[in-house]
Amino acid sequence: MSIFDKFDKVIFLKEDSDLTKQLDELKSIRDKVNNKDDIDRDIRILEYGIQGEKDIAYELKNANIGMYVLHDITLEFDGNKAQIDYMIFTRGYTYLVECKNLFGNITVDQNGQFKREYEINGKNIKESIYSPYTQIIRHNDIMKKIWASGKNKLLAALLKNKFNDNWYKPLVVLSNSKGLLNIKYAPREMRNNIIRVDQLVSYIKRDLDNYPKFDLSTEKEVKENAESWLSSNVSEYNSIANKYKINNSNNNLYEELRTFRKEKSKKMNVPAYYIFNDDEMEKLIRSMPKDINELKSLNILSDVKVKLHGEDILKVLNK
C-alpha cells in the first residue's frame, strides 16, 4: 500500500468510557443516598467531563483525516497507571490527549502552573489546579517503559530499535467553550501543546502538512500501532457508588424494622422510640452488625435496649 493511497476515515477502535458507566451508576442510586448534595456535585462533574470528551469525539469524526482512535485507555507498568482520555493515531504523529472541560478562564503562567478564575454568587474565585500537561507527560513516560520492557511485543517489532519521542505528542485539549484560554506566557513546549477543542482538527492537519512525506506511515502501520496499544489496555471498571451511604439498599429493611418496633412497643405498652428511634434505626442499617458483641461495640443503642431488644433486632437485620 502506498502512503499516498486515500486514507481519510476516522476509525474508533475503542469508543466507550468509564465516565458514562459511572454517571449511569450515580443516577441509579441518587434517590437512595443520604448525602444528596455530594452525589449531585459528582454527577455534575461527570456530566461536564463527558461533554468535554464528546466534543473531542465530534471534532474527530468530522475531521476527514485518516486516523485510528482509542478512547479511555489505561496502561500500567510496575504498579503505575496512565489513564489516557484519547490516543489519536495518524500517519504522522500519535497524540496523547488529556481532555479538560474546566469552568472559568484558564491561564498558564511562565512556570507552567495552571490557574483558573471564575465567579460564583458574585464572588471572584482564583485558584491553582493540577497541571494536565504534567499528567500527560507522565503518561508518555509510562508508555516508554512499557515499550522498553518488551511487554508489548507487537509494538516492539513495529518500532524496531527505539521509542521515538517525535512520534508521540502530548496534547492538552480544553473544551470549555465559554471560558478564555491565556497561554501567552506559558513555556514554549507547553504553549505548543495546549489547545481548545475547536482547534484540534486544524492542529492535526497542520502537523500532517509539515510532517516529512517520506516518513509517513501507511494505513496498515497506523492500524497495527493502534491495535498494539489497545492490546495493552488494562482498564477495569471501578464502581464509584461505594463512597456513598445507601439509605435503602434493602427496600424492605426499613419496613421490617418499623413493623418490629411497632409490634414490640405495643406488646410492652411503651412508645415506639423506647425500642429504637429513627436515628438509631438509620445507624443500625448503615452499620449492619452481625452479632451482639458488634452491636454493643457500636454504641448505637443503650445497654438496656441492647439487653431487651438486641437479639431480636439482629434477627431482622440479618434476615
MITOR-393383 format. One record per residue (C-alpha): x, y, z; residue in one letter. Coordinates in nm, 4 decimals. Each point is the difference from the previous one (the first is absolute). Layout:
# residues N
X | Y | Z | A;
...
***
This chain:
# residues 319
0.0000 | 0.0000 | 0.0000 | M;
0.1392 | 0.3369 | -0.0962 | S;
0.0074 | 0.2729 | 0.2608 | I;
-0.1801 | 0.2125 | -0.2568 | F;
-0.3006 | -0.2349 | -0.0180 | D;
-0.3175 | 0.1667 | 0.1189 | K;
-0.0425 | -0.0351 | 0.3762 | F;
-0.2412 | 0.2536 | 0.1424 | D;
-0.2228 | -0.2063 | 0.2283 | K;
-0.0144 | 0.0476 | 0.3751 | V;
-0.0249 | -0.3418 | 0.1648 | I;
-0.0691 | -0.0399 | 0.3722 | F;
0.1440 | -0.3305 | 0.1182 | L;
-0.1262 | 0.0819 | 0.3501 | K;
-0.2714 | 0.2579 | 0.0583 | E;
-0.1507 | -0.0843 | 0.3396 | D;
0.0979 | 0.1710 | 0.3249 | S;
-0.0187 | -0.0734 | 0.3714 | D;
-0.1324 | 0.3523 | 0.0552 | L;
-0.3294 | -0.0911 | -0.1645 | T;
-0.0300 | -0.3162 | 0.2078 | K;
0.0736 | 0.1943 | 0.3185 | Q;
-0.2593 | 0.2632 | -0.0866 | L;
-0.2666 | -0.2654 | -0.0610 | D;
0.0940 | -0.1627 | 0.3301 | E;
-0.0295 | 0.3237 | 0.1987 | L;
-0.3320 | 0.0891 | -0.1580 | K;
-0.1351 | -0.3446 | 0.0844 | S;
0.0770 | 0.0422 | 0.3723 | I;
-0.0599 | 0.3738 | 0.0300 | R;
-0.3376 | -0.0351 | 0.1739 | D;
0.1333 | -0.2639 | 0.2379 | K;
0.2889 | 0.1923 | 0.1571 | V;
0.0105 | 0.2197 | 0.3070 | N;
0.2526 | 0.2598 | -0.1211 | N;
-0.1826 | 0.1282 | -0.3076 | K;
0.2056 | 0.3214 | -0.0235 | D;
0.3184 | -0.2036 | -0.0450 | D;
-0.1434 | -0.2353 | -0.2618 | I;
-0.1607 | 0.2882 | -0.1925 | D;
0.3386 | 0.1738 | -0.0104 | R;
0.1708 | -0.3146 | -0.1297 | D;
-0.2729 | -0.0498 | -0.2605 | I;
0.0566 | 0.3548 | -0.1278 | R;
0.3765 | -0.0550 | -0.0175 | I;
-0.0439 | -0.3246 | -0.1931 | L;
-0.2491 | 0.1598 | -0.2384 | E;
0.2445 | 0.2832 | -0.0609 | Y;
0.2860 | -0.2416 | -0.0667 | G;
-0.2096 | -0.2193 | -0.2299 | I;
-0.1105 | 0.3025 | -0.2008 | Q;
0.3627 | 0.1040 | -0.0445 | G;
0.0933 | -0.3428 | -0.1329 | E;
-0.3059 | -0.0015 | -0.2276 | K;
0.1141 | 0.3329 | -0.1443 | D;
0.3352 | -0.1563 | -0.0900 | I;
-0.1670 | -0.3060 | -0.1551 | A;
-0.2242 | 0.2255 | -0.2089 | Y;
0.2965 | 0.1973 | -0.1339 | E;
0.1914 | -0.3177 | -0.0860 | L;
-0.2923 | -0.1716 | -0.1732 | K;
-0.0398 | 0.3004 | -0.2296 | N;
0.3706 | 0.0505 | -0.0664 | A;
0.0311 | -0.1856 | -0.3351 | N;
0.3494 | -0.1024 | 0.1058 | I;
0.1154 | -0.3608 | 0.0001 | G;
0.0415 | -0.1057 | 0.3627 | M;
-0.0660 | -0.2729 | 0.2521 | Y;
-0.1286 | 0.1051 | 0.3416 | V;
-0.0008 | -0.1604 | 0.3452 | L;
-0.2196 | 0.1551 | 0.2683 | H;
0.0604 | -0.0459 | 0.3734 | D;
0.3068 | -0.2250 | 0.0031 | I;
0.1829 | -0.1099 | 0.3147 | T;
0.3620 | -0.1138 | -0.0205 | L;
0.1969 | -0.1435 | 0.2901 | E;
0.3655 | -0.0602 | 0.0737 | F;
0.1519 | -0.1047 | 0.3317 | D;
-0.3065 | 0.1046 | 0.1988 | G;
-0.0289 | 0.3410 | -0.1672 | N;
-0.3035 | 0.0687 | -0.2156 | K;
-0.0668 | 0.2476 | -0.2791 | A;
-0.3639 | 0.0759 | -0.0790 | Q;
-0.0009 | 0.1666 | -0.3416 | I;
-0.3163 | 0.1716 | -0.1204 | D;
0.0799 | -0.0382 | -0.3694 | Y;
0.2777 | -0.1548 | -0.2083 | M;
-0.0187 | 0.1291 | -0.3573 | I;
0.2114 | -0.1886 | -0.2561 | F;
0.0715 | 0.1724 | -0.3319 | T;
0.2475 | -0.0593 | -0.2810 | R;
0.2260 | 0.2476 | 0.1713 | G;
-0.0283 | 0.0457 | 0.3747 | Y;
-0.1835 | -0.1903 | 0.2680 | T;
-0.1698 | 0.2445 | 0.2379 | Y;
-0.0487 | -0.0715 | 0.3685 | L;
-0.2944 | 0.2180 | 0.0956 | V;
-0.0949 | 0.1195 | 0.3454 | E;
-0.3479 | 0.1502 | -0.0222 | C;
-0.1076 | 0.2680 | 0.2462 | K;
-0.3370 | 0.1695 | 0.0120 | N;
0.0828 | 0.2611 | 0.2618 | L;
-0.2483 | 0.2635 | 0.1070 | F;
0.1356 | 0.3551 | -0.0128 | G;
0.2999 | 0.1719 | -0.1604 | N;
0.3265 | -0.1961 | -0.0174 | I;
0.3477 | 0.1553 | 0.0161 | T;
0.3357 | -0.1785 | -0.0208 | V;
0.2835 | 0.2080 | 0.1470 | D;
0.3714 | 0.0064 | -0.0819 | Q;
0.0627 | -0.2858 | 0.2450 | N;
-0.2562 | -0.2251 | -0.1666 | G;
-0.2476 | 0.0376 | 0.2848 | Q;
-0.3670 | -0.0265 | -0.0974 | F;
-0.2300 | 0.2530 | 0.1626 | K;
-0.3747 | 0.0352 | -0.0198 | R;
-0.2164 | 0.3064 | 0.0599 | E;
-0.3779 | 0.0033 | 0.0220 | Y;
-0.2870 | 0.1713 | 0.1740 | E;
-0.2466 | -0.1629 | 0.2352 | I;
-0.2760 | 0.1784 | 0.1883 | N;
0.1516 | 0.3327 | -0.1006 | G;
0.3382 | -0.0937 | 0.1475 | K;
0.3129 | -0.0237 | -0.2162 | N;
0.1916 | -0.3241 | 0.0642 | I;
0.3624 | -0.0599 | -0.0993 | K;
0.1621 | -0.3389 | 0.0526 | E;
0.2900 | -0.2133 | -0.1196 | S;
-0.0802 | -0.3398 | -0.1493 | I;
0.2055 | -0.3119 | -0.0648 | Y;
0.1792 | 0.0263 | -0.3329 | S;
-0.1606 | -0.2240 | -0.2657 | P;
0.3177 | 0.0453 | -0.2044 | Y;
0.2117 | -0.1549 | 0.2761 | T;
-0.2527 | -0.2805 | 0.0152 | Q;
0.0224 | -0.0857 | -0.3698 | I;
0.3819 | 0.0170 | 0.0062 | I;
-0.0029 | -0.2639 | 0.2752 | R;
-0.2277 | -0.2139 | -0.2150 | H;
0.2546 | 0.0209 | -0.2809 | N;
0.2756 | -0.1109 | 0.2379 | D;
-0.2002 | -0.3103 | 0.0945 | I;
-0.0444 | -0.0782 | -0.3698 | M;
0.3774 | 0.0157 | -0.0454 | K;
0.0519 | -0.2451 | 0.2849 | K;
-0.2558 | -0.2406 | -0.1416 | I;
0.1781 | 0.0032 | -0.3344 | W;
0.3480 | -0.0301 | 0.1535 | A;
-0.1084 | -0.2975 | 0.2114 | S;
-0.0959 | -0.1935 | -0.3117 | G;
-0.3410 | -0.0778 | 0.1490 | K;
-0.1687 | 0.1292 | -0.3113 | N;
0.1722 | -0.2315 | -0.2472 | K;
-0.2020 | 0.1123 | -0.2996 | L;
0.0850 | 0.3620 | 0.0705 | L;
0.3672 | -0.0825 | 0.0486 | A;
0.0047 | -0.1673 | -0.3415 | A;
-0.1717 | 0.2967 | -0.1606 | L;
0.2293 | 0.2606 | 0.1491 | L;
0.3093 | -0.2172 | -0.0398 | K;
0.2905 | 0.1366 | 0.2024 | N;
-0.1164 | 0.3167 | 0.1692 | K;
-0.2926 | 0.1866 | 0.1453 | F;
-0.0052 | 0.3223 | -0.1990 | N;
-0.1234 | 0.2961 | 0.2045 | D;
-0.0784 | 0.1794 | -0.3225 | N;
-0.2742 | -0.2507 | -0.0816 | W;
-0.1965 | 0.0736 | 0.3159 | Y;
-0.1349 | 0.3441 | 0.0870 | K;
-0.1588 | 0.0849 | 0.3353 | P;
-0.2998 | 0.2226 | -0.0544 | L;
-0.2265 | 0.1799 | 0.2474 | V;
-0.3386 | 0.0770 | -0.1546 | V;
-0.2271 | 0.2429 | 0.1847 | L;
-0.3641 | -0.0285 | -0.0972 | S;
-0.1598 | 0.2742 | 0.2113 | N;
-0.1446 | 0.2193 | -0.2744 | S;
-0.0977 | 0.2954 | 0.2186 | K;
0.3267 | 0.0514 | 0.1860 | G;
0.3134 | 0.1771 | -0.1191 | L;
0.3353 | -0.1727 | -0.0488 | L;
0.3139 | 0.2052 | 0.0623 | N;
0.3278 | -0.1840 | -0.0717 | I;
0.1971 | 0.3047 | -0.1131 | K;
0.2635 | -0.0366 | 0.2707 | Y;
0.0023 | -0.3810 | 0.0237 | A;
0.3294 | -0.1824 | -0.0695 | P;
0.0405 | -0.0574 | -0.3722 | R;
-0.0204 | -0.3801 | 0.0121 | E;
-0.3318 | 0.0317 | 0.1824 | M;
-0.1334 | 0.2891 | -0.2057 | R;
0.0252 | -0.2103 | -0.3156 | N;
-0.1910 | -0.2875 | 0.1571 | N;
-0.2985 | 0.1674 | 0.1689 | I;
-0.2969 | 0.0720 | -0.2244 | I;
-0.3752 | 0.0496 | 0.0016 | R;
-0.2191 | -0.2759 | -0.1356 | V;
-0.1045 | 0.2031 | -0.3041 | D;
0.3693 | 0.0212 | -0.0987 | Q;
0.0625 | -0.3758 | 0.0165 | L;
-0.0629 | -0.0939 | -0.3631 | V;
0.1909 | 0.2940 | -0.1469 | S;
0.2863 | -0.0778 | 0.2418 | Y;
0.0235 | -0.3605 | -0.1261 | I;
-0.0291 | 0.1074 | -0.3655 | K;
0.2790 | 0.2535 | 0.0439 | R;
0.2215 | -0.2656 | 0.1557 | D;
-0.0647 | -0.2403 | -0.2875 | L;
0.0711 | 0.2711 | -0.2588 | D;
0.3383 | 0.0653 | 0.1628 | N;
0.0860 | -0.3653 | 0.0635 | Y;
0.2749 | -0.1426 | -0.2268 | P;
-0.1864 | -0.1727 | -0.2839 | K;
0.2570 | -0.2790 | -0.0288 | F;
-0.0556 | -0.0903 | 0.3647 | D;
-0.3797 | -0.0238 | -0.0058 | L;
-0.1419 | -0.3348 | 0.1092 | S;
-0.2372 | -0.2127 | -0.2043 | T;
-0.3556 | -0.0608 | 0.1176 | E;
0.1008 | -0.3559 | 0.0887 | K;
0.2830 | 0.1236 | 0.2225 | E;
-0.2271 | 0.2553 | 0.1689 | V;
-0.2581 | -0.2687 | 0.0707 | K;
0.2584 | -0.2459 | 0.1342 | E;
0.1433 | 0.2656 | 0.2299 | N;
-0.3471 | 0.0825 | 0.1373 | A;
-0.0886 | -0.3664 | 0.0450 | E;
0.3259 | -0.0666 | 0.1825 | S;
-0.0790 | 0.2652 | 0.2614 | W;
-0.3589 | -0.1178 | 0.0247 | L;
0.1339 | -0.3452 | 0.0870 | S;
0.1875 | 0.1623 | 0.2901 | S;
-0.3165 | 0.1534 | 0.1446 | N;
-0.0504 | -0.1210 | 0.3600 | V;
-0.3016 | 0.2075 | 0.0950 | S;
-0.2471 | -0.1592 | 0.2379 | E;
-0.3188 | 0.1728 | 0.1034 | Y;
0.0130 | 0.1346 | 0.3540 | N;
-0.3297 | 0.0709 | 0.1676 | S;
-0.0383 | 0.3596 | 0.1145 | I;
-0.3053 | -0.0700 | 0.2150 | A;
0.1908 | -0.1500 | 0.2917 | N;
0.0779 | 0.3443 | 0.1425 | K;
-0.3684 | 0.0646 | 0.0695 | Y;
-0.2129 | -0.1243 | 0.2836 | K;
-0.3108 | -0.1642 | -0.1389 | I;
-0.3019 | 0.0569 | 0.2194 | N;
-0.2115 | -0.2708 | -0.1539 | N;
0.2315 | -0.2586 | -0.1466 | S;
-0.2643 | -0.2468 | 0.1124 | N;
-0.3355 | 0.1599 | -0.0690 | N;
-0.1785 | -0.2276 | 0.2438 | N;
0.2377 | 0.0431 | 0.2928 | L;
-0.1418 | 0.3292 | 0.1203 | Y;
-0.3512 | -0.1342 | -0.0111 | E;
0.1002 | -0.3172 | 0.1808 | E;
0.1692 | 0.1957 | 0.2776 | L;
-0.2960 | 0.2356 | 0.0321 | R;
-0.2397 | -0.2941 | 0.0161 | T;
0.2157 | -0.1674 | 0.2653 | F;
0.0176 | 0.3232 | 0.1992 | R;
-0.3751 | 0.0546 | -0.0194 | K;
-0.0839 | -0.3539 | 0.1099 | E;
0.2613 | 0.0009 | 0.2773 | K;
-0.1100 | 0.3368 | 0.1399 | S;
-0.3656 | -0.1063 | -0.0091 | K;
0.0808 | -0.3215 | 0.1815 | K;
0.2032 | 0.1832 | 0.2656 | M;
-0.2470 | 0.2917 | 0.0136 | N;
0.2754 | 0.2573 | -0.0534 | V;
0.0591 | 0.2691 | -0.2652 | P;
0.1656 | -0.1255 | -0.3188 | A;
0.3129 | 0.2071 | 0.0555 | Y;
0.0628 | -0.1958 | 0.3209 | Y;
0.0958 | -0.2891 | -0.2248 | I;
0.2145 | 0.2157 | -0.2315 | F;
-0.0542 | 0.3395 | -0.1607 | N;
0.0337 | 0.0870 | -0.3691 | D;
0.3569 | 0.1238 | 0.0356 | D;
0.1020 | -0.3227 | 0.1723 | E;
-0.1734 | -0.2014 | -0.2707 | M;
0.1933 | 0.1880 | -0.2697 | E;
0.3301 | -0.0729 | 0.1750 | K;
-0.0893 | -0.3663 | 0.0432 | L;
-0.0660 | -0.0369 | -0.3728 | I;
0.3225 | 0.1775 | -0.0903 | R;
0.2070 | -0.2142 | 0.2372 | S;
-0.1792 | -0.3342 | -0.0417 | M;
0.1472 | -0.1670 | 0.3134 | P;
0.0281 | -0.3776 | -0.0255 | K;
-0.0097 | -0.1017 | 0.3645 | D;
-0.0743 | 0.1321 | 0.3479 | I;
0.3614 | 0.0907 | 0.0765 | N;
0.0277 | 0.2089 | -0.3142 | E;
-0.3322 | 0.1656 | 0.0802 | L;
0.1267 | 0.0943 | 0.3454 | K;
0.3295 | 0.1339 | -0.1346 | S;
-0.1770 | 0.2380 | -0.2395 | L;
-0.1624 | 0.1895 | 0.2895 | N;
-0.3081 | 0.0697 | -0.2086 | I;
-0.2450 | -0.1313 | 0.2592 | L;
0.0120 | 0.0324 | 0.3759 | S;
0.0979 | -0.3058 | 0.2040 | D;
-0.3626 | -0.0404 | 0.1069 | V;
-0.1252 | 0.0007 | -0.3594 | K;
0.2667 | -0.2469 | -0.1032 | V;
-0.0915 | -0.2290 | 0.2892 | K;
-0.3750 | 0.0162 | -0.0629 | L;
-0.0132 | 0.0117 | -0.3811 | H;
0.3504 | -0.0680 | -0.1370 | G;
-0.0439 | -0.3624 | -0.1052 | E;
-0.3355 | 0.0684 | -0.1653 | D;
0.1414 | 0.3007 | -0.1866 | I;
0.2901 | -0.2108 | -0.1266 | L;
-0.2449 | -0.2585 | -0.1332 | K;
-0.1706 | 0.2699 | -0.2075 | V;
0.3277 | 0.1486 | -0.1255 | L;
0.1523 | -0.3338 | -0.0941 | N;
-0.3142 | -0.1485 | -0.1458 | K;
***
